[in-house]
């Protein structure tokens, strides 16, 4: 999400009616920035420091781009750990993530206009020639309509926009004759078959060669799409129509937006995450500003800017009012139910919402933008990167980070709006973290787990398309640019579209006369553009005064919304009963449950089941509290199951030429040294043992002594291997999976269990690597002979002196972890031990070597007798307990259940005696469409 400047127009004018509607305020903000930056005490960054950081961004871009071109092109993406290209069909499937790959040199197309922003015009000219010569758009491959639109169509249009600008200047691209635009038009026609639905909403996927319903298309059976997927088309499609004079593209994109608007929930003015493309029914009824909806809101505002249609601004303002009324709980942005917007739908936030402060800047709403941005920055300072999802008390929920640019984007916009040098320091932190934790010899690797610092063999195209644009623009002065960035609007992928398109080839009526707005109150909206004099007070301490209360929000406080009951404490009512406090032996608690419509059912086997009948609640507010209580039970039980699993460990290659830049995710052992209690870890050179399976006395003890032993899985128990290498003098062990091609990409991490005997005699650390990750170490041994690794609970900082010895090292081999869009905070960990002749069994006799470790199961069910009663969705609770300074879940106090038949485990929590047959009912609670709210 981006716009080059910030919104603005002449006072009192309603909507853009001229060629450059955003130019005036953009210049006004730059002027304000200069004043604020120079203000006494503002701590302005020197011009020399800004220039140094800008040059550092250029060097980082060169490192990523040159490695893609050398090791990956013409593949879609670079795999930076194994220094090769990612070709769809030749690597293990990553699910929906791979739908962005179409064998069309994705990263190069996505990077075209970035080259011009970074003043690399010669490289741009060469890249355009390569795209024209090499890229084929007629591949028999199924791709995401959304990703192909924003990355490929947007990349071609952005490249065309800057190509004609350079040609007009007279020095470069004199040979260019619109070839990129011709390719964009060809691609546009290949996407149109996806819109062949009665609603006008596109299918989520299309075959580039055969379309949608062709027998060979292998797609067209889907029924659902996300709101952002259908609502993030208008900029690219309208630009294509304006550039070419072919109106059909803009018409289809407008129809999709019109349909989403008509299907909004009328009482809350919110939209859900997923919609049925045929009926228009909401499939997922939760609403937020993150994944699944985010760029829909962004494109409504920007469509108004680019196309001059008041209806888009009206829609945006309507939605924005609802967002600030229900979703915004400063500094948090929490998903809610569209039918009951006062009820939170989840207790965690995803990282994609980091774009929203930037959108608020464009809207002119600075204060909440500063608050949310500061909260996100505090999370980054704790974990080095923004986790894919984190809870309301700032624990990691999904641990990976694919080098997303949204936070850098918002940082850039806040600096443009405020001129506060604080945001330059934020950008400096982002640069330092990327170089320190994500940089590898062949590029920059996504983070598999921000807690351990382990890497993923992945460098998405958006990293080059967006991250380096925003970072460079953050530190660049106007004279550093070869063109005026204020003449362009940024798409959600940061591609440049010229603002003069607003007056070109206007074949569509600006006002959508089919949509009625009679129910809207114009007094709620500021129809004139924001005034720069009031957008940001001329006070350099203003932004700091907003940030200051949030400085320690992650480590020392637990911000959460105040419930209705808490607001009325003075008049008597108590706060609602929280799941973490519930005790079945407390008669008062049981009475509260009854009031909330929650009843206990005693099962024949002695377990207890919770059921809620909303119609039996004392009031609608009590029914809502009951629903929240049930959701908290779901969330808390799920969290407890995760706590029973050991977290992943890290194997970090620290010798030349890696110097700690390659980190492999490893499975832990339930015996031996606990690396979480030995923060320094175990460091040593690796050695392959004989026999390689480690199932008998080691015959090369002189090679193993004081080293970390490498061995193959199979033929005996893990504990037996550990005892044999410990006897030979090894200081640690790494077991490598014998299943050829296994990888943490496709298999869940699992724990190595003992052999059923006392394992206290094993004192060395033991870790498990899948075959692919293990081969990275074996390949390094073949290449460099002496390979030193560190076994630890999380990756350690690199040795800067060693790193400086070889900043441009060419070898980088590391693991390729699981890359799913939304993995859970803690991967399922199967506790596995080995038995002779290749057989494996779990510590409790489970013969499946990769089965997840068993956890206490429980169940919650809800009888929906009232057709309007709601069942909890996505295991949501208002806020979990806060653990200052700790990213791990809070340990619960063990209570005693009154029922003598309740099943307990050694670390049982108070609510676990209440829940039964959990897995049978969890799906019902997660499927929001089955409950009418």
TIBA-159361 format. One record per residue (C-alpha): chain; residue number from 1; x, y, z. Coordinates in steps of 0.5 Angstrom, whole numbers. Example, Ala and Ser with C-alpha at 12.3 -4.5 7.8 and 13.67 -1.06 7.14 Angstrom:
2
  c    k     px     py     pz
  A    1     25     -9     16
  A    2     27     -2     14
//
This chain:
933
  c    k     px     py     pz
  A    1      0      0      0
  A    2      3      7     -2
  A    3      2     13     -5
  A    4      8     18     -6
  A    5      5     24     -3
  A    6     -1     25      2
  A    7     -8     27      1
  A    8     -9     34     -1
  A    9    -13     39     -5
  A   10    -15     47     -5
  A   11    -19     49      1
  A   12    -27     47      0
  A   13    -26     43     -6
  A   14    -30     37     -7
  A   15    -26     31    -10
  A   16    -20     31    -15
  A   17    -22     35    -22
  A   18    -15     36    -24
  A   19     -9     33    -27
  A   20     -5     33    -21
  A   21    -10     32    -15
  A   22     -5     30     -9
  A   23      1     35    -11
  A   24     -1     41     -7
  A   25     -1     37      0
  A   26      5     33     -2
  A   27      9     39     -3
  A   28      6     42      4
  A   29      8     36      8
  A   30     15     37      5
  A   31     15     44      7
  A   32     12     42     14
  A   33     18     36     15
  A   34     23     41     13
  A   35     21     46     19
  A   36     20     40     24
  A   37     26     37     22
  A   38     30     43     24
  A   39     27     45     30
  A   40     31     45     36
  A   41     31     39     40
  A   42     28     35     34
  A   43     35     31     34
  A   44     35     31     26
  A   45     39     26     23
  A   46     45     29     19
  A   47     45     30     11
  A   48     51     25     11
  A   49     48     20     16
  A   50     42     20     11
  A   51     46     19      5
  A   52     50     14      8
  A   53     44     10     10
  A   54     41     11      3
  A   55     47      8      0
  A   56     47      2      4
  A   57     40      1      2
  A   58     43      1     -5
  A   59     48     -4     -3
  A   60     43     -8      0
  A   61     39     -8     -6
  A   62     45    -10    -11
  A   63     46    -16     -7
  A   64     39    -18     -7
  A   65     38    -17    -15
  A   66     45    -19    -17
  A   67     44    -26    -14
  A   68     37    -27    -17
  A   69     40    -25    -24
  A   70     46    -29    -23
  A   71     43    -35    -19
  A   72     35    -35    -21
  A   73     33    -32    -27
  A   74     29    -33    -31
  A   75     26    -37    -25
  A   76     20    -33    -21
  A   77     24    -33    -15
  A   78     31    -34    -12
  A   79     32    -39     -6
  A   80     37    -35     -2
  A   81     40    -41      2
  A   82     41    -46     -4
  A   83     43    -41     -9
  A   84     38    -43    -14
  A   85     32    -41    -17
  A   86     25    -43    -15
  A   87     21    -46    -21
  A   88     14    -49    -20
  A   89     13    -56    -20
  A   90     21    -57    -19
  A   91     20    -56    -11
  A   92     16    -59     -6
  A   93      9    -55     -6
  A   94      8    -50     -1
  A   95      0    -49     -2
  A   96     -3    -43     -4
  A   97      4    -39     -3
  A   98      6    -42    -10
  A   99      0    -39    -14
  A  100      4    -33    -15
  A  101      9    -37    -19
  A  102      7    -37    -26
  A  103     14    -38    -30
  A  104     14    -31    -32
  A  105     20    -29    -29
  A  106     16    -26    -23
  A  107     22    -22    -19
  A  108     25    -19    -25
  A  109     18    -16    -27
  A  110     16    -14    -20
  A  111     23    -10    -19
  A  112     22     -6    -26
  A  113     20      1    -23
  A  114     24      0    -17
  A  115     31      0    -21
  A  116     28      7    -23
  A  117     27      9    -17
  A  118     34      7    -14
  A  119     37     11    -20
  A  120     39      5    -24
  A  121     37      7    -31
  A  122     42      3    -34
  A  123     40     -4    -31
  A  124     33     -2    -32
  A  125     34     -1    -39
  A  126     37     -8    -39
  A  127     32    -11    -35
  A  128     26     -9    -40
  A  129     30    -12    -46
  A  130     30    -19    -42
  A  131     23    -18    -40
  A  132     21    -17    -47
  A  133     25    -22    -50
  A  134     25    -28    -45
  A  135     18    -28    -41
  A  136     12    -32    -44
  A  137      5    -31    -41
  A  138      2    -36    -45
  A  139      4    -42    -40
  A  140     -1    -48    -38
  A  141      0    -46    -31
  A  142     -6    -44    -25
  A  143     -4    -38    -22
  A  144     -7    -33    -17
  A  145    -11    -27    -20
  A  146    -10    -23    -14
  A  147     -2    -24    -14
  A  148     -2    -24    -22
  A  149     -5    -17    -22
  A  150     -1    -14    -17
  A  151      5    -17    -18
  A  152      6    -18    -26
  A  153      0    -14    -29
  A  154      2     -8    -24
  A  155     10     -9    -25
  A  156      9     -9    -33
  A  157      5     -2    -32
  A  158      9      1    -27
  A  159     15     -1    -32
  A  160     11      2    -38
  A  161     10      8    -34
  A  162     17     10    -32
  A  163     20      8    -39
  A  164     15     13    -42
  A  165     18     18    -37
  A  166     25     16    -39
  A  167     24     16    -46
  A  168     21     23    -45
  A  169     27     26    -42
  A  170     31     24    -48
  A  171     37     20    -45
  A  172     34     13    -44
  A  173     29      8    -47
  A  174     29     12    -54
  A  175     28      5    -57
  A  176     22      3    -53
  A  177     15      3    -57
  A  178     10      1    -51
  A  179     12     -7    -51
  A  180     11     -7    -44
  A  181      4     -4    -45
  A  182      3    -10    -50
  A  183      5    -15    -45
  A  184      0    -12    -40
  A  185     -6    -12    -45
  A  186     -4    -19    -47
  A  187     -4    -21    -39
  A  188    -10    -17    -38
  A  189    -14    -21    -43
  A  190    -12    -28    -40
  A  191    -14    -25    -33
  A  192    -21    -24    -36
  A  193    -24    -31    -36
  A  194    -24    -31    -28
  A  195    -29    -26    -28
  A  196    -34    -30    -32
  A  197    -39    -31    -25
  A  198    -46    -28    -24
  A  199    -44    -24    -19
  A  200    -38    -21    -23
  A  201    -33    -23    -17
  A  202    -27    -26    -20
  A  203    -25    -34    -19
  A  204    -19    -34    -15
  A  205    -15    -37    -20
  A  206    -14    -38    -27
  A  207    -10    -42    -32
  A  208     -6    -37    -36
  A  209     -7    -42    -42
  A  210    -14    -45    -42
  A  211    -18    -40    -37
  A  212    -22    -42    -32
  A  213    -28    -47    -35
  A  214    -24    -51    -40
  A  215    -23    -58    -39
  A  216    -15    -57    -39
  A  217    -16    -51    -34
  A  218    -15    -55    -28
  A  219    -19    -49    -24
  A  220    -26    -46    -24
  A  221    -29    -50    -18
  A  222    -28    -46    -13
  A  223    -33    -42     -9
  A  224    -30    -37     -5
  A  225    -25    -32     -5
  A  226    -22    -26      0
  A  227    -25    -19      0
  A  228    -18    -16     -2
  A  229    -17    -22     -8
  A  230    -23    -19    -11
  A  231    -23    -12     -9
  A  232    -16    -10    -11
  A  233    -16    -10    -18
  A  234    -19     -3    -20
  A  235    -12      1    -20
  A  236     -9     -4    -25
  A  237    -15     -5    -29
  A  238    -17      2    -30
  A  239    -10      4    -31
  A  240     -9     -1    -37
  A  241    -16      1    -39
  A  242    -13      9    -39
  A  243     -7      7    -42
  A  244    -10      3    -48
  A  245    -17      6    -49
  A  246    -20     -1    -48
  A  247    -25      0    -43
  A  248    -27     -7    -41
  A  249    -22     -8    -36
  A  250    -24     -2    -32
  A  251    -31     -4    -33
  A  252    -30    -11    -30
  A  253    -26     -9    -24
  A  254    -31     -3    -22
  A  255    -37     -9    -22
  A  256    -33    -13    -17
  A  257    -32     -7    -13
  A  258    -40     -5    -13
  A  259    -42    -12    -11
  A  260    -37    -12     -5
  A  261    -40     -6     -3
  A  262    -47     -8     -4
  A  263    -46    -14      0
  A  264    -43    -10      6
  A  265    -46    -11     13
  A  266    -51     -6     13
  A  267    -52     -4     20
  A  268    -44     -5     22
  A  269    -42     -2     15
  A  270    -36     -8     15
  A  271    -34    -13     10
  A  272    -32    -20     12
  A  273    -26    -24     10
  A  274    -29    -29      5
  A  275    -34    -29      0
  A  276    -38    -34     -4
  A  277    -37    -31    -11
  A  278    -43    -34    -14
  A  279    -48    -32     -8
  A  280    -45    -26     -5
  A  281    -46    -30      2
  A  282    -40    -28      7
  A  283    -37    -35      8
  A  284    -32    -32     14
  A  285    -36    -26     18
  A  286    -30    -24     22
  A  287    -27    -17     19
  A  288    -21    -13     20
  A  289    -16     -9     17
  A  290    -11    -15     16
  A  291    -10    -21     11
  A  292    -16    -22      7
  A  293    -19    -15      7
  A  294    -13    -10      8
  A  295    -12     -7      0
  A  296    -19     -7     -1
  A  297    -20     -1      3
  A  298    -13      2      1
  A  299    -16      1     -7
  A  300    -22      5     -5
  A  301    -19     11     -3
  A  302    -14     11     -9
  A  303    -19      9    -14
  A  304    -22     16    -12
  A  305    -15     19    -13
  A  306    -14     16    -19
  A  307    -21     16    -22
  A  308    -24     22    -19
  A  309    -30     18    -17
  A  310    -34     21    -11
  A  311    -37     14    -10
  A  312    -30     11     -8
  A  313    -29     16     -3
  A  314    -36     16      0
  A  315    -35      8      1
  A  316    -28      9      4
  A  317    -30     14      9
  A  318    -36      9     11
  A  319    -32      4     12
  A  320    -27      8     15
  A  321    -32     10     20
  A  322    -34      3     22
  A  323    -26      1     23
  A  324    -25      7     28
  A  325    -32      5     31
  A  326    -31     -2     32
  A  327    -24     -5     30
  A  328    -19      0     33
  A  329    -18     -1     40
  A  330    -11      4     40
  A  331     -6      2     39
  A  332     -9     -5     37
  A  333    -13     -7     31
  A  334    -17    -13     33
  A  335    -22    -17     28
  A  336    -29    -17     30
  A  337    -36    -20     28
  A  338    -39    -16     22
  A  339    -46    -18     25
  A  340    -44    -16     32
  A  341    -38    -11     32
  A  342    -37    -10     39
  A  343    -35    -18     40
  A  344    -28    -19     38
  A  345    -27    -25     33
  A  346    -20    -26     35
  A  347    -14    -25     40
  A  348     -9    -24     36
  A  349     -7    -19     30
  A  350     -3    -21     23
  A  351      3    -17     21
  A  352     -1    -15     14
  A  353     -4    -10     18
  A  354      2     -6     19
  A  355      0     -2     12
  A  356     -6      1     16
  A  357     -2      7     19
  A  358      0      9     12
  A  359     -7      9     10
  A  360     -9     13     16
  A  361     -3     18     14
  A  362     -6     19      7
  A  363    -13     20     10
  A  364    -10     25     14
  A  365    -12     21     21
  A  366     -5     22     24
  A  367     -6     21     32
  A  368     -8     13     31
  A  369     -3     12     26
  A  370      3     14     30
  A  371      0     10     36
  A  372     -1      3     32
  A  373      6      4     29
  A  374      9      5     35
  A  375      6     -1     38
  A  376      8     -5     32
  A  377     15     -2     33
  A  378     16     -4     40
  A  379     14    -11     38
  A  380     20    -11     32
  A  381     25     -9     38
  A  382     23    -15     42
  A  383     23    -20     36
  A  384     28    -16     31
  A  385     22    -17     26
  A  386     15    -17     26
  A  387     12    -24     27
  A  388      7    -26     22
  A  389      2    -26     28
  A  390      2    -24     35
  A  391     -3    -24     41
  A  392     -6    -18     44
  A  393     -1    -19     50
  A  394      5    -19     44
  A  395      7    -26     45
  A  396      9    -29     38
  A  397      3    -33     35
  A  398      5    -35     28
  A  399     13    -34     28
  A  400     15    -33     21
  A  401     17    -27     18
  A  402     17    -27     10
  A  403     21    -20     10
  A  404     14    -16      9
  A  405     15     -9      7
  A  406      8     -6     10
  A  407     12     -3     16
  A  408     17      0     12
  A  409     12      3      8
  A  410      8      6     14
  A  411     15      9     17
  A  412     16     12     10
  A  413      9     16     10
  A  414      9     18     18
  A  415     16     21     16
  A  416     13     25     10
  A  417      7     27     14
  A  418     11     29     21
  A  419     18     30     19
  A  420     20     27     25
  A  421     27     24     25
  A  422     25     19     30
  A  423     22     15     24
  A  424     29     16     20
  A  425     32     12     26
  A  426     26      7     26
  A  427     28      6     18
  A  428     36      5     21
  A  429     33      0     25
  A  430     30     -4     20
  A  431     36     -4     15
  A  432     41     -6     21
  A  433     36    -12     23
  A  434     36    -14     15
  A  435     43    -14     15
  A  436     44    -18     21
  A  437     39    -23     21
  A  438     36    -24     14
  A  439     43    -23     10
  A  440     46    -29      7
  A  441     51    -30      2
  A  442     46    -31     -4
  A  443     41    -25     -2
  A  444     36    -24      4
  A  445     33    -30      7
  A  446     26    -30     10
  A  447     25    -32     17
  A  448     23    -39     19
  A  449     22    -37     26
  A  450     23    -30     29
  A  451     25    -33     36
  A  452     30    -38     34
  A  453     33    -34     28
  A  454     32    -40     23
  A  455     32    -38     16
  A  456     27    -40     10
  A  457     30    -42      3
  A  458     25    -36      1
  A  459     26    -29     -2
  A  460     19    -26     -5
  A  461     19    -22    -10
  A  462     15    -16     -6
  A  463     22    -16     -2
  A  464     25    -13     -8
  A  465     19     -9    -11
  A  466     17     -6     -4
  A  467     22     -6      1
  A  468     28     -2     -2
  A  469     23      3     -5
  A  470     21      5      2
  A  471     27      5      5
  A  472     31      9      0
  A  473     25     14     -1
  A  474     25     15      7
  A  475     33     17      7
  A  476     33     20      0
  A  477     32     28     -1
  A  478     29     31     -7
  A  479     35     32    -11
  A  480     37     25    -10
  A  481     31     23    -15
  A  482     31     23    -23
  A  483     24     24    -23
  A  484     18     27    -19
  A  485     16     22    -14
  A  486     10     26    -13
  A  487      7     25    -20
  A  488      5     18    -19
  A  489      1     14    -14
  A  490      3      7    -11
  A  491     -1      1    -12
  A  492     -1     -4     -6
  A  493      5     -7     -9
  A  494      9      0    -10
  A  495      8      0    -17
  A  496      8      7    -20
  A  497      2      9    -24
  A  498      2     17    -27
  A  499     -3     21    -24
  A  500     -5     24    -31
  A  501     -9     18    -32
  A  502    -14     21    -28
  A  503    -16     25    -34
  A  504    -14     20    -40
  A  505    -19     16    -44
  A  506    -25     17    -39
  A  507    -30     12    -42
  A  508    -33     10    -35
  A  509    -38     15    -31
  A  510    -35     18    -25
  A  511    -42     17    -21
  A  512    -44     10    -20
  A  513    -52     11    -21
  A  514    -54      4    -19
  A  515    -51      5    -12
  A  516    -56      9     -7
  A  517    -53     13     -1
  A  518    -59     15      2
  A  519    -57     12      9
  A  520    -51     15      9
  A  521    -50     22     13
  A  522    -45     27     10
  A  523    -44     30     16
  A  524    -40     24     18
  A  525    -35     26     13
  A  526    -30     31     11
  A  527    -31     32      4
  A  528    -26     37      3
  A  529    -19     34      3
  A  530    -15     35      9
  A  531    -11     42     11
  A  532     -4     41     12
  A  533     -4     47     17
  A  534     -9     42     22
  A  535     -6     35     19
  A  536      0     36     24
  A  537      1     41     29
  A  538      7     45     28
  A  539     10     42     34
  A  540     16     37     34
  A  541     14     34     40
  A  542      7     32     38
  A  543      9     26     35
  A  544     13     24     41
  A  545      8     26     46
  A  546      3     21     43
  A  547      9     15     42
  A  548     11     16     50
  A  549      6     12     53
  A  550      7      6     49
  A  551     15      6     49
  A  552     14      0     54
  A  553      8     -3     52
  A  554     11    -10     50
  A  555     15    -11     56
  A  556     12     -7     62
  A  557      4     -7     60
  A  558     -1    -11     57
  A  559     -6     -6     54
  A  560    -13     -8     53
  A  561    -20     -6     52
  A  562    -24     -4     58
  A  563    -31     -8     58
  A  564    -38     -6     59
  A  565    -38     -9     66
  A  566    -31     -6     68
  A  567    -33      1     66
  A  568    -39      0     71
  A  569    -35     -3     77
  A  570    -37      4     81
  A  571    -44      2     80
  A  572    -43     -5     82
  A  573    -43    -10     77
  A  574    -37    -15     77
  A  575    -32    -16     70
  A  576    -34    -22     66
  A  577    -32    -29     68
  A  578    -25    -30     65
  A  579    -24    -38     63
  A  580    -17    -37     66
  A  581    -20    -36     73
  A  582    -26    -41     72
  A  583    -26    -47     77
  A  584    -31    -52     77
  A  585    -31    -53     84
  A  586    -33    -45     85
  A  587    -41    -45     86
  A  588    -41    -37     84
  A  589    -37    -39     78
  A  590    -43    -44     76
  A  591    -48    -39     78
  A  592    -45    -34     73
  A  593    -44    -40     68
  A  594    -52    -41     68
  A  595    -53    -34     68
  A  596    -49    -33     61
  A  597    -53    -39     58
  A  598    -47    -44     59
  A  599    -49    -51     62
  A  600    -45    -57     64
  A  601    -46    -64     62
  A  602    -43    -70     65
  A  603    -41    -75     60
  A  604    -41    -83     62
  A  605    -33    -83     62
  A  606    -33    -78     68
  A  607    -31    -72     63
  A  608    -35    -66     63
  A  609    -37    -62     57
  A  610    -39    -55     56
  A  611    -45    -53     52
  A  612    -48    -46     51
  A  613    -55    -44     49
  A  614    -56    -37     48
  A  615    -63    -37     49
  A  616    -62    -39     56
  A  617    -58    -33     58
  A  618    -61    -28     63
  A  619    -60    -22     57
  A  620    -57    -21     51
  A  621    -50    -18     54
  A  622    -50    -24     58
  A  623    -50    -29     52
  A  624    -45    -24     49
  A  625    -41    -26     55
  A  626    -42    -33     55
  A  627    -40    -33     48
  A  628    -33    -30     50
  A  629    -32    -35     55
  A  630    -33    -41     51
  A  631    -28    -37     46
  A  632    -23    -36     51
  A  633    -24    -44     53
  A  634    -22    -45     46
  A  635    -16    -41     46
  A  636    -14    -43     52
  A  637    -14    -50     51
  A  638    -11    -49     45
  A  639     -5    -45     48
  A  640     -4    -51     53
  A  641     -3    -56     48
  A  642      2    -52     45
  A  643      6    -51     52
  A  644      7    -58     53
  A  645     11    -59     46
  A  646     18    -57     46
  A  647     20    -51     42
  A  648     24    -52     36
  A  649     32    -51     36
  A  650     37    -48     32
  A  651     43    -51     28
  A  652     47    -45     26
  A  653     53    -45     22
  A  654     59    -41     24
  A  655     65    -42     21
  A  656     68    -39     14
  A  657     64    -37     10
  A  658     58    -37     13
  A  659     59    -34     20
  A  660     53    -35     23
  A  661     49    -33     17
  A  662     46    -40     16
  A  663     41    -42     21
  A  664     37    -49     21
  A  665     31    -51     24
  A  666     32    -57     28
  A  667     28    -62     32
  A  668     29    -62     40
  A  669     30    -69     44
  A  670     26    -70     50
  A  671     33    -73     53
  A  672     40    -70     54
  A  673     42    -63     55
  A  674     36    -58     55
  A  675     39    -52     51
  A  676     34    -47     53
  A  677     37    -47     60
  A  678     44    -47     57
  A  679     44    -40     53
  A  680     51    -41     51
  A  681     49    -47     47
  A  682     54    -52     45
  A  683     59    -50     39
  A  684     64    -55     36
  A  685     66    -58     29
  A  686     62    -63     26
  A  687     65    -70     25
  A  688     61    -76     21
  A  689     61    -82     26
  A  690     63    -90     24
  A  691     58    -93     23
  A  692     54    -88     20
  A  693     48    -90     24
  A  694     51    -90     31
  A  695     48    -96     33
  A  696     54   -100     36
  A  697     61    -98     39
  A  698     64    -92     35
  A  699     70    -94     31
  A  700     73    -87     30
  A  701     73    -84     37
  A  702     79    -80     35
  A  703     75    -76     30
  A  704     69    -75     34
  A  705     72    -73     41
  A  706     70    -66     43
  A  707     66    -65     36
  A  708     59    -65     35
  A  709     57    -72     32
  A  710     53    -73     25
  A  711     49    -79     24
  A  712     44    -82     20
  A  713     37    -84     23
  A  714     34    -91     23
  A  715     36    -98     26
  A  716     36    -96     33
  A  717     33    -92     38
  A  718     35    -85     39
  A  719     38    -85     46
  A  720     42    -91     44
  A  721     46    -87     39
  A  722     46    -81     44
  A  723     50    -86     49
  A  724     55    -89     44
  A  725     57    -82     41
  A  726     57    -79     48
  A  727     62    -85     50
  A  728     66    -84     44
  A  729     67    -77     47
  A  730     63    -73     43
  A  731     60    -66     46
  A  732     53    -66     42
  A  733     50    -70     36
  A  734     46    -68     30
  A  735     41    -74     27
  A  736     40    -73     20
  A  737     33    -76     17
  A  738     34    -82     12
  A  739     28    -81      8
  A  740     31    -78      2
  A  741     28    -71      0
  A  742     25    -70      7
  A  743     24    -63      9
  A  744     21    -58     14
  A  745     18    -55      8
  A  746     13    -61      8
  A  747     14    -65     14
  A  748     12    -62     22
  A  749     18    -62     26
  A  750     18    -67     31
  A  751     21    -69     38
  A  752     26    -75     39
  A  753     24    -79     45
  A  754     28    -83     49
  A  755     28    -91     49
  A  756     23    -92     55
  A  757     29    -92     60
  A  758     32    -87     65
  A  759     36    -83     60
  A  760     39    -78     66
  A  761     46    -81     64
  A  762     45    -77     57
  A  763     48    -71     58
  A  764     50    -68     51
  A  765     45    -64     47
  A  766     42    -68     41
  A  767     38    -65     35
  A  768     34    -67     29
  A  769     35    -65     22
  A  770     31    -67     16
  A  771     34    -70     10
  A  772     35    -63      6
  A  773     37    -59     12
  A  774     42    -64     14
  A  775     45    -65      7
  A  776     47    -57      7
  A  777     52    -59     13
  A  778     54    -65      9
  A  779     55    -61      3
  A  780     59    -56      7
  A  781     64    -61     10
  A  782     65    -63      2
  A  783     66    -56      0
  A  784     70    -54      6
  A  785     72    -60     10
  A  786     72    -56     17
  A  787     65    -54     19
  A  788     63    -51     26
  A  789     56    -50     28
  A  790     53    -48     34
  A  791     47    -52     37
  A  792     42    -47     41
  A  793     35    -46     43
  A  794     36    -40     38
  A  795     41    -37     33
  A  796     46    -32     36
  A  797     49    -26     34
  A  798     54    -26     28
  A  799     61    -25     30
  A  800     62    -18     26
  A  801     69    -19     26
  A  802     69    -25     22
  A  803     63    -23     18
  A  804     67    -17     16
  A  805     73    -22     13
  A  806     68    -24      8
  A  807     62    -20      7
  A  808     61    -22      0
  A  809     62    -30      1
  A  810     59    -34     -5
  A  811     57    -40     -1
  A  812     50    -41      3
  A  813     47    -47      5
  A  814     42    -47     10
  A  815     35    -51     11
  A  816     28    -49      8
  A  817     23    -49     13
  A  818     16    -49     13
  A  819     13    -44      8
  A  820      6    -44      9
  A  821      2    -38      9
  A  822     -1    -39     17
  A  823      3    -44     21
  A  824      1    -44     28
  A  825      6    -41     33
  A  826      9    -48     35
  A  827      9    -53     30
  A  828      6    -60     31
  A  829     12    -64     35
  A  830     12    -71     34
  A  831     16    -75     40
  A  832     19    -80     36
  A  833     24    -86     38
  A  834     27    -91     34
  A  835     27    -98     34
  A  836     32   -104     31
  A  837     31   -105     23
  A  838     28    -98     21
  A  839     22    -99     25
  A  840     20    -93     30
  A  841     15    -92     35
  A  842     13    -86     40
  A  843     15    -86     47
  A  844      8    -88     49
  A  845      8    -94     43
  A  846      5    -90     37
  A  847      8    -93     31
  A  848      8    -87     27
  A  849     14    -84     27
  A  850     12    -77     25
  A  851      5    -77     29
  A  852      4    -71     33
  A  853      6    -71     40
  A  854     -1    -73     44
  A  855     -4    -68     48
  A  856    -10    -68     53
  A  857    -16    -67     49
  A  858    -22    -64     51
  A  859    -29    -62     48
  A  860    -33    -56     47
  A  861    -40    -56     44
  A  862    -45    -51     43
  A  863    -53    -52     41
  A  864    -55    -47     37
  A  865    -63    -47     38
  A  866    -64    -40     37
  A  867    -63    -38     29
  A  868    -60    -32     31
  A  869    -55    -34     37
  A  870    -48    -34     35
  A  871    -42    -40     36
  A  872    -35    -37     37
  A  873    -31    -37     31
  A  874    -23    -38     31
  A  875    -22    -39     38
  A  876    -22    -32     40
  A  877    -22    -29     47
  A  878    -22    -22     49
  A  879    -15    -22     52
  A  880    -10    -27     55
  A  881     -6    -26     61
  A  882      0    -21     60
  A  883      7    -24     62
  A  884     12    -18     62
  A  885     18    -19     58
  A  886     16    -26     56
  A  887     14    -28     49
  A  888     13    -35     51
  A  889      6    -37     54
  A  890      4    -36     61
  A  891      4    -42     66
  A  892     -3    -43     69
  A  893     -4    -45     76
  A  894     -6    -52     77
  A  895    -12    -53     81
  A  896    -16    -59     83
  A  897    -23    -61     80
  A  898    -28    -63     84
  A  899    -30    -69     80
  A  900    -27    -75     82
  A  901    -28    -78     75
  A  902    -24    -72     71
  A  903    -18    -74     68
  A  904    -12    -70     70
  A  905     -5    -70     67
  A  906      1    -68     71
  A  907      1    -61     69
  A  908     -7    -60     68
  A  909    -10    -53     68
  A  910    -17    -51     71
  A  911    -21    -51     65
  A  912    -18    -58     62
  A  913    -23    -62     67
  A  914    -29    -58     63
  A  915    -27    -59     56
  A  916    -28    -66     53
  A  917    -27    -69     46
  A  918    -24    -63     43
  A  919    -22    -65     36
  A  920    -30    -67     35
  A  921    -32    -60     36
  A  922    -27    -55     34
  A  923    -28    -54     27
  A  924    -35    -52     28
  A  925    -33    -46     32
  A  926    -28    -44     27
  A  927    -33    -44     21
  A  928    -36    -38     22
  A  929    -41    -39     17
  A  930    -45    -44     20
  A  931    -47    -39     26
  A  932    -52    -33     24
  A  933    -49    -27     28
//
